[in-house]
């Protein structure tokens, strides 16, 4: 399953950090952050609960970039 989320981030480097953090989150098959459109596209592993996984993605992203936001 793939979903798209609106994000708020200050720079392209921060967007890359968010992308890496999202990809390392359990339940995420792939994640792509587009700084220009301020969107994060996430592909979830089969059987994963997107809501629960995205809570973890948000936590992991806040660890690397504390002023970022993901609108769930």
Phi and psi in degrees as a GROMACS rama.xvg file:
@    title "Ramachandran Plot"
@    xaxis  label "Phi"
@    yaxis  label "Psi"
@TYPE xy
-118.031  141.989  UNK-2
-139.859  154.812  UNK-3
-117.659  138.503  UNK-4
-129.473  140.713  UNK-5
-77.7674  137.851  UNK-6
-127.488  165.255  UNK-7
-130.668  119.936  UNK-8
-150.207  148.561  UNK-9
-83.6535  -30.4096  UNK-10
-148.199  166.079  UNK-11
-65.0526  -36.9003  UNK-12
-62.8582  -40.9903  UNK-13
-65.2148  -38.361  UNK-14
-61.6332  -39.6319  UNK-15
-64.1578  -39.7808  UNK-16
-62.8424  -41.248  UNK-17
-63.3393  -42.8494  UNK-18
-60.3203  -46.1713  UNK-19
-62.0674  -43.7968  UNK-20
-63.4724  -41.075  UNK-21
-64.6617  -42.9407  UNK-22
-63.358  -30.762  UNK-23
-81.5614  -6.78014  UNK-24
-77.581  134.556  UNK-25
-62.2019  133.964  UNK-26
99.2945  -11.206  UNK-27
-98.7556  123.223  UNK-28
-82.057  -42.6558  UNK-29
-157.512  153.057  UNK-30
-145.089  138.997  UNK-31
-132.987  126.787  UNK-32
-108.57  128.832  UNK-33
-109.746  109.005  UNK-34
-66.5776  -35.7678  UNK-35
-65.674  -38.6176  UNK-36
-98.5546  -5.53657  UNK-37
54.2591  51.401  UNK-38
-130.923  147.32  UNK-39
-119.701  121.397  UNK-40
-101.868  125.059  UNK-41
-122.623  131.396  UNK-42
-107.704  125.238  UNK-43
-95.6941  149.422  UNK-44
-64.4509  149.769  UNK-45
-61.0187  134.208  UNK-46
88.0912  -4.47457  UNK-47
-80.8111  149.651  UNK-48
-92.3434  107.6  UNK-49
-54.176  -38.2824  UNK-50
-64.8013  -45.3784  UNK-51
-67.4762  -42.1055  UNK-52
-63.3605  -41.9641  UNK-53
-67.438  -27.9123  UNK-54
-63.4175  -40.8105  UNK-55
-69.7686  -39.4076  UNK-56
-59.2458  -45.3464  UNK-57
-59.6859  -45.6579  UNK-58
-60.1977  -46.0926  UNK-59
-65.3389  -38.659  UNK-60
-66.999  -38.4415  UNK-61
-65.6596  -26.9598  UNK-62
-67.7336  -37.3858  UNK-63
-91.6573  -24.9796  UNK-64
-146.991  89.26  UNK-65
-67.7531  -17.5461  UNK-66
-100.939  15.3298  UNK-67
-83.9192  165.028  UNK-68
-144.71  142.083  UNK-69
-121.684  123.684  UNK-70
-91.3359  108.658  UNK-71
